Amino acid sequence: MVHVTIDHQAYELPGGRSVLDALRQARIHVPTLCHDERLADVGVCRTCLVTVAGVAKPVPACITPLTDGMEIETTGAAEQARHWIARMLGHRHHAESRDRSHPYIVVDMARCIDCLRCVRICGELQGQFVWRIRGRGTETRIEPDGPTLRDSSCVGCGACADTCPTGAIEDRSNRSSTRPRQWTRTTCPYCGVGCELDVGTSDGRMMSIRPVLDAPVSKGHLCVKGRYAFEYVSAADRITEPMVRDGARWRPVSWNEAYDFVIERLRQVIASHGPDSVGILGSARATNEDNYVAQKLARAAIGTNNVDCCARVCHAPSAAGLKRMLGTGFATGSYDDIEIAKTILICGANPTENHPIVGERVKQAVFRGARLIVIDPRRTELADLADTHLAISPGTNVPLLNAIAHTLVTERLCNLEFIERRVASFDAFREFIAQWPADRAAAVCGVPAADIRRAARLYAGGPTLSLHGLGLTEHVQGTDGVMALINLALLTGNVGKPGAGINPLRGQNNVQGASHMGCDPALLPGSIVLDDGRAAFEEGWGVPLPVRKGLNALQMLDAATDGRMKALWVIGWDVLLTNPNLTATSRALRSLDLVIVQDMFLTETAREYGSVFLPACSSFEKDGTFMNAERRIQRVRAALRPAASSKPDWQILCEVARGLGGHGFDFADAEAIWSEVRQLCPDGRGMSYRQLESGGLQWPCPADDHPGTPRLHVDGFAGGPRAALQAVDYRPGSEAVSDLYPFQLMTGRCLYQFNAGTMTARTPNQELRPSDVLDMSQDDARESGFCDGERVRVVSRYGSAVLPLRVNATIGRGQLFATFHTPDLRINTLTGPYRDPVTDTPQYKLTAARVEQIVIPGDRKAV
């Protein structure tokens, strides 16, 4: 503590801070035009000038350290100096320079005072460096790095608009005559990072979103989707009334009619074919409370374990691999380990596009000196920054990771002390891994052996944090790949300590929570294995649980094709559009007697095969919780009333459950559901809504006085003190290229769109990414005679699709990449039937394909 005097008043304050911090703690206001809590202070604007006894001239409070005995004055000469600075700033004049090219951000540099906050926040927070300083002195001007903001390297995060003190850079929504009257803190509905939002509303409409400065995950930052892409909530084609299909048309009905239809049809199916002829698919976009009720409906009211969610088609291999080796299927650490790690390994993930806030945190860590290894066929933004980029051939993760393990073992880079205490099967693993030297893996993966060995040496220089995505899991060896990655952490002791761990980057806002709440045929809420939790849940619910093994999402569709499944309830998931092998998915859905779709929009699944449509409200219109990829449970709060007749998912599910004769579905609100979750799940008992109020808590949190668990496996593993290394051998898949199908096609997401485009395609993000494209290398395009922008036909063994070609330097020769956000293009017509044998997760990341030109009849030229 230091003792200081401010305006003749004595204070005792913490040391190691600035004079500005002291003034704020003393509640004394001085202006701060260049100050932002998220940035290092630079004292450019000088509007926070104060006088300090013994110092000849006024000093900027923001960059002056607070010292013991300091005498500070904010009035008198200091106040006069600040007034003079303000007048000087007011007389600055920049030439007219308006830029309205961007759909979300308006630029008017006539208002600029050269505080440089936009320049600094773009570099220090986002790591994009869009804003450039041109000229010097009175000729200074700030411009984007392109002719317009739209045509620059801007990624639309809005940080510059958020920090600008004058409106020189401003959200377009701020130009509206109606400003927000209320602000509601909630959690983002997009990816699994779990950023917190402040939602501004007025007269029942969303007006704007701003970042939460004290959010533990996003730390005052947002991406283009989280900050701006919310207009889907009021989209003109949103469905807000229940509907029943009547032949070729949809007929609006009342809620009572809809409930009667669903209940009666389900009763008929159950009576004729048994409860296991019904399946329920929970939603990664719905809350924990919604998903808890969905699986309770399946098990306690219908009597089946046929319940799953879209974790099945993405990170089920992560959960399976982590659970098998470490005892729990969760990320082992926290996002805050990014700032602690000395080395970061990114395997099969593109965070700056798909998990932008995590991506920017990784970028900043690299700028501060962290070493970076990227394993990805494409040269992503982070691959450009990496110390080592291992551009593997798709589907060869296992041999590559085995070769890294081989190098760790043979070059004696392992942590033998950790292995002695906490690792089993080392001798057997050492014998197995001897067959995977870097030279052998190089021939399989297409990566130089020297680069593999260099990556191993970097990895050993920990603490090392591994972040992985669907490029690791969406393969026929998805679970094997995850286990091979865990082997590296066990060999080097990179588990259970700061800056280390194995962290899957989950794709959707609550995909972790949906499966954790029991939307998994083998798990009860809390990720409790069905047989382990049977007695407690039967007592809590007052009904016996079904004993027959449940089907997962892919098995449900197989069963529908075979005639064993008759009814499917799909919540917030466009199965037809996003599942692989669209032709087979269509065949399965067509075979069902009843398809219940519960969503906000008429999805392709509903449009083609739905029997009844139940309109759900958005996450901005209900209360609840989400669980992000680092196991953090955070509050979701209603900023709006449900649109028209739409309802929270849990209310819809409870009404039907009661109609089917189910008991225990009389919940008053979302908090009552969460209280039941906490009662039945010992590891969540310390997570009341009150305790989750600010920033949430990380699971497990077993008691009210527990702080949550930032890091798992600190002293041991769920199954005991040791974790066993796994001998994971390489099994080449069946999806091989040939003369007829010479390219390796990968599919995935992009920055501006999200999954099936259900939400983002109904916002101005559509202007930033109007269509899916097929990325091809320049060499392949030139040799094939293709031009950038021309429409081409992609053909696989399973179907074809037509879409624009984009010549892209990030793509390797012989490879293709396409997103799947545009419904009309039906990209998943191309993907095939192959699955990970452990989890049934489809192989989206490798499909053999060819590319054909499209010729207009009568014209020999390609278009």
PyMOL commands that set and color helices and strands:
alter all, ss='L'
color gray80, all
select helices_A, chain A and resi 19-25+61-63+77-91+109-111+117-126+137-139+159-163+172-175+224-228+231-234+255-273+275-277+288-302+310-313+316-326+335-339+351-354+356-367+381-385+397-410+416-422+426-433+438-445+449-460+470-473+478-492+511-516+530-541+553-562+575-578+582-590+604-609+619-621+649-659+670-680+682-684+760-762+765-768+778-784+823-825+827-829
alter helices_A, ss='H'
color red, helices_A
select strands_A, chain A and resi 2-6+9-13+49-52+59-60+71-73+98-99+105-108+131-134+141-144+169-171+182-187+196-202+205-211+243-246+249-252+278-281+307-308+343-347+371-375+388-390+423-424+464-468+501-504+523-524+528-529+567-571+594-599+612-615+624-627+632-636+697-698+723-724+743-748+774-776+791-796+800-807+815-819+847-853
alter strands_A, ss='S'
color yellow, strands_A
deselect
rebuild
show_as cartoon
